[in-house]
Amino acid sequence: MILSSSTRPLIASKFWRKQFLNFHLRQLSSYHRGSEVEDFVASFRVLASRNFSIYSRYCYSAQDKDPGPASSDVDGSGSKDSKSQTATESKTLGSKLKGYISMRRDYSQKYTANNTLTAVRAMREYVLSPSDLDGLPKIKIRSPYAGASSPIIVYLESDVEKRAMKVWGSTESLEKERKRIKKLDRKQQKQIRLLGEVLSENSTERKQKLMSNGSARVVAYAAAANAAICSFKFGCFITTGSASMFSEVMHSLADTCNQLLLLWGVNESLKKPDVEHPYGFGNMRHIMSLISGVGIFCIGCGASIYHGIQVLTHPTMGVDVASPMSFMVLAGSAIIESISLVVAINETRSNAKKNGISFTDYVNESRDPSTNVVLLEDSAAVLGVGIAGAALAMTHYAANPVYDAIGSIAIGGLLGAVASFLVTTNVNALIGRSIPQSQLQSLQETLEDDAVVRGVYDVKATQINADEFKFKAEIDFDGREITRAYLASVDMEQVLREIHGVRTLEELEQVILRYGEHVIDTLGVQVDRIELELKKKHPHLRHIDLEVL
């Protein structure tokens, strides 16, 4: 560190000498081992002298060993004894600084003396009762829980460990008690989990959520409709033996089973997060939709194509499969399926509008997998009814069962295409798909517009379930703005008095450490504020991870 020529006149004043000294003491925390220490000592040579004499030879270079005669002497004392004493005091100061800096923390080594525990964790890990914690020093820290404004109480782990040794007598006794408690906990946790599931299933709140959920209503209506249609088609198949009608029976049966699975998945997705599932059960909808797609492929597609091939290889001549009953059942099925399809389309269009994306993109991205399955299944059902009707008519007029078999295979292919689409979209959703680029850009702009943020890097946001997503970014916080936010809440005159009262390096360290901890707390407050603002602008944002660069 080199003293500039503009600084020298100021040091002639007693007041500015003191200010300048305090300024350099505050810089001590930024120095480390190496040549920087010599620069620091050199800049202190004049200030360490008894008379605070300003010598130009010390101002221009910290490396000059023989800088020449002094250019000025503030108090008129320039004797050799004074110079000798100044050099001696400079060496002493340099030795103290080197020794003090050499005691800096080695952050590559394990250090646990500052670890803290909450009361609950202290009692659980060290098998203590609340009364055992009485008398231990308490530390207040900012609450880590969202929405909590009051601080929480923690204890130093070293203090808790000492108290545990006092209570249990030895490490062996403590470990023995830990093992005993662990066995009991396993049994109790199973009982509590089973009891919680029973209570959860009977919860009125849960039922109300299910009934008010748009996806659940769409799936429930579709399941009831397909169950009725399946029974009608099955009766018609028994009467006529039509291959196309058999395909429609399998189609409706697959739809009914899948929609019951979807309804169960929607119900499970409404469960609240627990210890084993801290992110909740939102992905159950995607999982059930994936299983539904596999079911359509195996039951609907596979059975329909297989039956059609069987009719092609072993045709039954002379049997009229196109009875009036067949067409009546198909017409009724088309009406019911069309109503269910309209309900699914309206729900999908409404959800797409809420998310600010097009209808097609909403379906392709499988944002609401349960409604998506109903939408595609009903669309395939309406087309399937048309194919079956056409196949029956061709079979009746041509008196050839080949058309009926071709209709069965065509319906199977249609179901296979729907199943493949459902499997692909839900697999992508379960892997973790990014949110729309416009939404991601909005999040980044909100961060960049904040006063305490200098830069935003490595931005990522992925869907964690059908309704929610998580966001992660590397943030370059402006240290000056963070410090300014802290200083706005303190008495600056009191801070100045504390700095002026510093006399030793140890006192300086304590002042810096205390204010440094407050600045870090302020950084935490600012992060909480930013996260709250992001969640207000993006209600579906559930988890935010802002990493400090």
Secondary structure, DSSP 8 states (H G I E B T S, - for coil): ----TTTHHHHTSHHHHHHHHHHHHHGGGG--SSTHHHHHHHHTHHHHSTT----HHHHH-SS-S---S-S--SSS---HHHHHHHHHHHHHHHHHHHHHHTTS--TTS---TT-EEEHHHHHHHHT--GGGGTTS--EEE---STT--S-EEEEEHHHHHHHHHHHHSSHHHHHHHHHHHHHHHHHHHHHHHHHHHHHHHT-HHHHHHHHH-HHHHHHHHHHHHHHHHHHHHHHHHHHH--HHHHHHHHHHHHHHHHHHHHHHHHHHHTS---SS-TT-STTHHHHHHHHHHHHIIIIIIIHHHHHHHHHHHS--TT-----HHHHHHHHHHHHHHHHHHHHHHHHHHHHHHHHTS-HHHHHHTTSSHHHHHHHHHHHHHHHHHHHHHHHHHHHHHHT-THHHHHHHHHHHHHHHHHHHHHHHHHHHHHH--B--HHHHHHHHHHHHTSTTEEEEEEEEEEESSSS-EEEEEEEEE-HHHHHHHHHTTS-HHHHHHHHHT--SHHHHHHHHHHHHHHHHHHHHHHHHHHHHHHHHH-TTEEEEEEEE-
